[in-house]
Amino acid sequence: MAILTQVRDPRVRDVTVTQVEMDADMRGATVHVSVMGSAAKEELALRGLASSAGFLQSLVAERIDTRYTPKLRFKLDGGVKKSIEIARVLREVLPAEPGPAGGLAGDGAPPAAAGPDAEHEGGNTSRTTEEEHA
């Protein structure tokens, strides 16, 4: 959360932390981040994060009780962009599914499960309607 709210570097925008890997000796951590935007924006964000590493390490030191504060390294995680691209390609390749009135489904998402057992999947046995919640 500190990356979003406390880092004031203008290069650090649209950054999401996707994963953190701690070194075995707990003296370092690799922070995987996803940056929405162009390759130039990704590079700028990584430079901004590297510049802010000391500040972020001090925030980590305040929150954990260990002998050493981990040295933060930032690495670009391209997984989010790859999944968005795969979804785009699948929408182009797969045929559109028909909607409830014979039209096309608006969001391209698969239709909801139907049938008497559909509401019991996932262990949910209670039945509620929108009227009950109103």
Rosetta blueprint (number, residue, H / E / L):
1 M L
2 A H
3 I H
4 L H
5 T H
6 Q L
7 V L
8 R L
9 D L
10 P L
11 R L
12 V L
13 R L
14 D L
15 V E
16 T E
17 V E
18 T E
19 Q E
20 V E
21 E E
22 M E
23 D L
24 A L
25 D L
26 M L
27 R L
28 G E
29 A E
30 T E
31 V E
32 H E
33 V E
34 S E
35 V E
36 M L
37 G L
38 S L
39 A H
40 A H
41 K H
42 E H
43 E H
44 L H
45 A H
46 L H
47 R H
48 G H
49 L H
50 A H
51 S H
52 S L
53 A H
54 G H
55 F H
56 L H
57 Q H
58 S H
59 L H
60 V H
61 A H
62 E H
63 R H
64 I L
65 D L
66 T L
67 R L
68 Y L
69 T L
70 P L
71 K E
72 L E
73 R E
74 F E
75 K E
76 L E
77 D L
78 G L
79 G H
80 V H
81 K H
82 K H
83 S H
84 I H
85 E H
86 I H
87 A H
88 R H
89 V H
90 L H
91 R H
92 E H
93 V H
94 L L
95 P L
96 A L
97 E L
98 P E
99 G L
100 P L
101 A L
102 G L
103 G L
104 L E
105 A L
106 G L
107 D L
108 G L
109 A L
110 P L
111 P L
112 A L
113 A L
114 A L
115 G L
116 P L
117 D L
118 A H
119 E H
120 H H
121 E H
122 G H
123 G H
124 N L
125 T L
126 S L
127 R L
128 T L
129 T L
130 E H
131 E H
132 E H
133 H H
134 A L
